[in-house]
Amino acid sequence: MSKKRWMVLAAWLVILALFFYLFFFQSDLFYRLFHYSGAGSPFVVTPSGGGD
């Protein structure tokens, strides 16, 4: 593969690694960054009415 393709692949790996790091180790920050208040959201952790 060309050097440019390796750099693009490496950039995606860094983004994915950061995403998973936030998801597993900084979940409070993760939910603050990616919080959707809409119904059926995959990020809803607590039942409606709860939370801060």
Buried (B, 14 or more C-beta within 10 A) or exposed (E): EEEEEEEEEEEEEEEEEEEEEBEEEEEEEBBEEEEEEEEEEEEBEEEEEEEE
